[in-house]
Amino acid sequence: MKKIAHHLKFVTEFDETNPIAKHFLAQDELTQVAILEDLLYSVIVPELEPILAKVNERGTYAILKVADNK
């Protein structure tokens, strides 16, 4: 099967006055993105898998999957 990658973007808003947010925002952008993507992948993918299974149960020409985040 031919695979086509597409991207769904998420945005996380941080309260810059919060001490935890300040600590996070002190990291470089690459680290911030890596942490957020790992978190989203570990939290959201398990919830999406049953939904994708239902969406794909009648798939005859295309199957929607979550790509590995690494």
KEKE-3310 file (N, C-alpha, C; in steps of 0.2 Angstrom, whole numbers, plus 5000, padded with zeros to 4 digits):
npx = (5004:5002:5009:5003:5008:5001:4998:4992:4990:4994:4991:4999:4995:5004:5004:5013:5016:5016:5025:5029:5026:5035:5047:5046:5046:5059:5066:5075:5067:5067:5067:5056:5046:5048:5045:5032:5026:5029:5022:5008:5008:5008:4997:4986:4986:4982:4969:4964:4965:4954:4944:4949:4950:4936:4933:4940:4935:4927:4935:4940:4948:4957:4966:4966:4979:4990:5005:5021:5029:5043)
npy = (4994:5011:5024:5039:5053:5064:5079:5083:5097:5102:5114:5120:5130:5140:5146:5159:5164:5154:5143:5130:5130:5141:5134:5124:5132:5137:5128:5123:5126:5114:5104:5107:5104:5090:5085:5088:5081:5068:5066:5069:5058:5047:5049:5052:5042:5029:5031:5034:5023:5013:5021:5023:5009:5007:5017:5011:4999:4996:4999:4998:5004:5012:5014:5021:5026:5028:5036:5030:5039:5041)
npz = (5000:4997:5006:5013:5021:5033:5043:5059:5068:5084:5097:5112:5125:5137:5153:5157:5170:5179:5189:5185:5171:5168:5170:5161:5149:5149:5143:5127:5111:5103:5113:5120:5110:5108:5120:5122:5110:5113:5125:5120:5111:5119:5127:5119:5108:5113:5116:5104:5096:5097:5091:5078:5074:5072:5062:5052:5050:5039:5029:5013:5003:5009:5024:5040:5050:5065:5064:5069:5082:5082)
capx = (5000:5006:5007:5003:5009:4998:4999:4987:4994:4991:4995:4998:4996:5007:5003:5020:5017:5016:5032:5030:5027:5042:5053:5046:5048:5066:5070:5075:5061:5067:5066:5049:5042:5049:5042:5025:5024:5029:5016:5002:5008:5007:4991:4981:4985:4978:4962:4962:4965:4947:4940:4952:4947:4929:4933:4943:4932:4924:4940:4941:4953:4962:4966:4969:4984:4994:5012:5026:5032:5050)
capy = (5000:5018:5028:5047:5056:5071:5081:5087:5101:5104:5120:5120:5137:5140:5152:5161:5166:5148:5141:5124:5133:5144:5129:5121:5137:5138:5123:5125:5124:5107:5100:5108:5100:5083:5083:5088:5076:5062:5066:5068:5052:5042:5050:5052:5037:5024:5033:5035:5016:5010:5025:5021:5003:5008:5020:5007:4992:4995:5001:4994:5007:5016:5013:5027:5024:5033:5034:5030:5045:5041)
capz = (5000:4997:5012:5013:5028:5034:5049:5062:5072:5091:5100:5119:5128:5144:5158:5158:5177:5182:5190:5181:5165:5167:5170:5154:5144:5149:5138:5120:5107:5101:5118:5121:5105:5109:5126:5120:5106:5117:5129:5116:5108:5125:5130:5114:5104:5116:5116:5097:5093:5096:5086:5071:5072:5070:5056:5047:5049:5032:5024:5007:4999:5013:5031:5044:5056:5068:5063:5075:5083:5082)
cpx = (5004:5004:5008:5003:5005:4999:4993:4991:4990:4995:4993:5000:4999:5006:5010:5021:5017:5023:5033:5031:5033:5047:5052:5048:5055:5070:5070:5069:5061:5065:5058:5044:5042:5045:5034:5022:5024:5023:5009:5002:5006:5000:4985:4980:4981:4971:4959:4961:4958:4943:4943:4950:4940:4929:4935:4940:4928:4929:4941:4947:4958:4961:4970:4973:4987:5001:5016:5029:5039:5053)
cpy = (5006:5022:5036:5050:5063:5072:5085:5091:5103:5110:5119:5127:5136:5147:5154:5163:5160:5145:5135:5126:5137:5139:5126:5126:5139:5133:5126:5123:5117:5102:5100:5104:5093:5081:5083:5083:5069:5061:5065:5061:5046:5043:5049:5045:5031:5025:5033:5028:5013:5014:5023:5014:5003:5011:5015:5000:4991:4998:4997:4997:5011:5014:5019:5024:5029:5031:5034:5036:5046:5041)
cpz = (5000:5003:5011:5020:5028:5041:5052:5068:5079:5093:5108:5121:5135:5147:5160:5166:5181:5183:5186:5174:5163:5166:5163:5149:5144:5145:5131:5117:5105:5107:5120:5117:5106:5115:5125:5116:5109:5121:5125:5113:5113:5128:5125:5110:5107:5116:5108:5094:5092:5091:5079:5069:5069:5063:5051:5046:5042:5027:5019:5003:5003:5020:5035:5049:5059:5067:5069:5076:5084:5075)
residu = (MET:LYS:LYS:ILE:ALA:HIS:HIS:LEU:LYS:PHE:VAL:THR:GLU:PHE:ASP:GLU:THR:ASN:PRO:ILE:ALA:LYS:HIS:PHE:LEU:ALA:GLN:ASP:GLU:LEU:THR:GLN:VAL:ALA:ILE:LEU:GLU:ASP:LEU:LEU:TYR:SER:VAL:ILE:VAL:PRO:GLU:LEU:GLU:PRO:ILE:LEU:ALA:LYS:VAL:ASN:GLU:ARG:GLY:THR:TYR:ALA:ILE:LEU:LYS:VAL:ALA:ASP:ASN:LYS)
# end
